[in-house]
Amino acid sequence: MTTPETQLLPTEAAATYAGWFASLAEPMRVRLLHAVAAAGSTTVGALTELLGISQSTCSHHVRKLADVGFVVLSKQGTTTRVSINTACCTGLPHAAEAVMGMLARPCCPDDLPADVTVRALDAADWPAVRRIYAEGIATGDATFETEVPPRKALEAKWIPAHRWVAEIDGEVAGWAAITPVSNRNCYAGVGENSLYVGEAFRGRGVGKALLHKQVTAADLDGLWTLQTSIFPENRASLALHYSAGFRTVGIRERIARHHGVWRDTVFLERRRTCDDD
């Protein structure tokens, strides 16, 4: 059994990450790093002019960034060139995930509710599925859809073997489905998941039970990546997906309009836990 002590971030890694974060505690340094990253490679003189600071101040900040490995310095005659250290493009996100405990991601939610049964969706479930879809739309934070798609449209896009409903006392309480992200063969194992819980059944673990079935079935069926987009305001859905091993890939700013308002989404993905074939 893993204890809390064994999950602690190693002291050496903590010291390294603290140095990185301390280096970025100065706003001008953050702006400078961004300028170098955007350019790929530039000079201290160009950075001085771009940021409107003195050459001595610029050189000081550049040296601090170089000390922790964010940038690489090289001399060309009397000119100092500053280049981005490409390793920091992955190192910084890795550090953030490590500090926030996201690297040892779980396989799927546990402690499933005993009164929730998950089974394959059948023809008789469609009225309940579409009703629950409408209840999700009504929250304003579940989807960009403003009307429930027709049954034929949903049947056409959802993978037949990955359509699930959850029941409580014989009543459909929620549903989950996976849609292929592309018809290209190279993306055959990548799907986009959807999950909705009926208004009367929220807070009872229905989403946890559905997502558990969804990700374990996807793993067994060879789907190597699941992805989803969630409104930042939908904290419950984000927390649920994090519990199943999803990680934030990025924020898609002003990705689409919803009732005339530009909305952001959090883009998440989950890799299959045993991805060695």
N, C-alpha and C positions, 0 to 999 in steps of 0.2 A: 504493500500500500504506500502511495506517495504522501509524504507529510508536507506541511506548509514550509518546513525548513529546506527540504530538497528542491522546492520550487523557487527559492529566492534567487535573484539575479546575482551571478558571481561578482565578488568584490572587484576584480580586475576589469570586468566589463562595465560595471557601474562607474568606476573611475574614468574609463575611456569616454563613456557617454556623457558623464558630467562635464568633462572637458569640452566636448563638442557643444553641449548646450550653453556652457558658460561663454564660449567663443561667440555664440550667436545672441548673447544677451544684449549686445549693443546694436541698436537699430541701423546705424550706418553700415555696420558690418554685414547685416542681412541684405541691405540694398546693394552693397558691393558684391557680395557673393552672387546675388541674382543677376547683376550686370555681367559678371564674368561667365556665369552659366549660359546666359542668353547669347553671348558673343562666342563662347567656346574658348577663345584665346584673345587676349588684348594686352595693352600696355598700361603701366602705371600712369603715364601721362594722359592717355585717353580716359582712364577711369577718373583721374583728377578733374578733367574738364567736364566729363559727363555728370559727375556727382556734385560739382561746385565746391570742392574742398581743396585744401592746400596739399601739395605733393608730400610733405612730411606726414600729414594726417593720413593720407591715402596709403603711404608706404607702411605706416604703423599698423593699420587695419589689415592690409594685405599680409604682412608678416604674421599677425595673430592667426589668420585663416590658414596660412601655410603651416604654422606650428602644429595644428591639429589635423592637417592633411586634406582640408577642403579644396585647396588650390595648390598648384605646382608652379614654381618660379624657375625661369631660365633667363640667361643673359644673351643678348644679341648686341655685341659691342657695348655701348654704354646704356643700352635700353633694357629694362627688365620687362620680360613678357610674363603675363599671368594667365595660366590655363586652368580650366576646371579639372579637378580630379574626378574622373568618371565613376570611380568606386563610391564616391559620396552620394551619387544618385540612388544607389541601392542601400548604402550604409546608413543614411539618415532615416529612411522609412523603417529599416530593420531595427534601428535603435529605438524608434518610437514604439514599434510593436513589441519589442522585448520589454521595455519599461512598463508598458500598459498590459503586459501579460497575455499578448495575443499570439505568441509564437507556438506555445504548446496548445494548439487549438483542439477542442474536443471533437470527437467523431460526430456526435449528435446529442440532442437533449436527453437527459436521463430523468428519473423520478416521474415516469409517465403516469397520468391519472388512470386509476383502475376502472372508472366508469365510462371511458371513451374507447370506442371500437373503431378501428380504421379498416376499410375494405375498398375494393375496386369500385369505381363509379359504374352504375348500370343505367339502362335507359329510363327507369322509373325515377331516377334521382334528378333529372334535368330541371324540373320546375323548382326544386329546392335549391339547386346549384345557382340558377339564375336569380332567384330571390335573394340569396346570400350575397351574390355579386352586387346586386342593386343596393343592399345595405352597406356594403363596403364603399361603393361610389358615394353614397349619401354622407359619409364621414368627411369627405373633401380631402382626405390625406392618404387614400389608398391607391389611386390610379389616375392617370390622365383621362381615362374614359369618362364620358358624361352620360352614356347610355349603355345598358347591358348588350353586348354583342349577341346576335342570333345564335341559336343552338348549332346550326349548321356551320357557322363560322368557327365556333369553339371546337367542334368535333374535327374540323378540317385541320386546325393548327396544333391541337394538343396531341402529344405522343400517346397512342392508345394504351400502352402498357404502363403509363405513368399518370393515370387519372385516379384520384383517391377521394373518398368522402369519409368524414368522421361522424359517428352516431353516438348519441346519448339517449338511452331508453327508447331506441328504435327510431329516433328522429334525427334527420341529417342536421348536423351542427356546424359543419364547415367542409371545405373542399380544398384540394391542392392539385396542381397539374404542372407539366413541363412542356415547353414549346421549343422546338429546334431553333437555334439562332441563325442557321444558314442551311442551304441545300447543297453546299460544297462538301465533298467527301471528307476533306481534311478537318472539318468541324463536326463530324458525325457524333462525336462524344461530348459536345457542348450544348447545354440546354439552359433555357431561362425558366426559372420556377415562379409560380404564382401560388398564393395561399390566402384564403379568406375564411373568416370565422363569423358565424351568424351573430347578430346583435344580442340575442337572448342567451348566448352561450359564451360570451367573452369573459375572460378571467378564470376559466375552468380547466385550462390546460389543453384545450382542443388544438390550438396552433402547435403546441409542443408535440402532441401525438402525431399530427399530420406531418410536421417537418421531419420527425424521426422516421416515419415510414418513407417519406419522399427521398431523403438522403441515403438511407440504407438500401432502398430499392435501386436508386441510381447507381450506387457503388457496385452492387451485385450485377447490374445490367451493363456495366462498362462505360457509363457516362463519366468522363474524367473531370469535367468542370460544370458546375452549376453557377449561374450568374443571375443577378436581380438588380433592379433599381428601386430605391425606396425614398420617399420624401423625407428630408431631415426631421420634419416635425413628427414623423411616425416613430417615436422612440420605442414603442412596444415591439414593433416589427423589427427594428434594428437590433434590439436586445435579443429577440428570439433567434434571428439569423446568426448573430455572433455566437450564441450557445451551440449552434450546429456546425461551427468551424468556418463560417463565412468570414472574410476579411474585407475591409474597405480598400478598394483599389483607387478611388478618387471621388471628387465631387464634380458633377457635371452641372456647371453653372448656367442658369437660364436656358435649360435644354429644350423647353417647350412651354407653350402657354396653356394655362388651366383656367377656364372661365375668364379669359382675357388678361390673366396675370402671369408673368414669367415665373417659372418655378425651377428650383434646383432639385437634383436628385443625388443620393449617395449610391455609387455603383459598387456592388459587392460581388465577390466570387468565392467559390469553395472548390478546392481540388479534392479529387478522390483520395481517401486516406491511404490506400495501398496502390500506388501508381507506379508499378515496376514492370509493366509489360508493354 
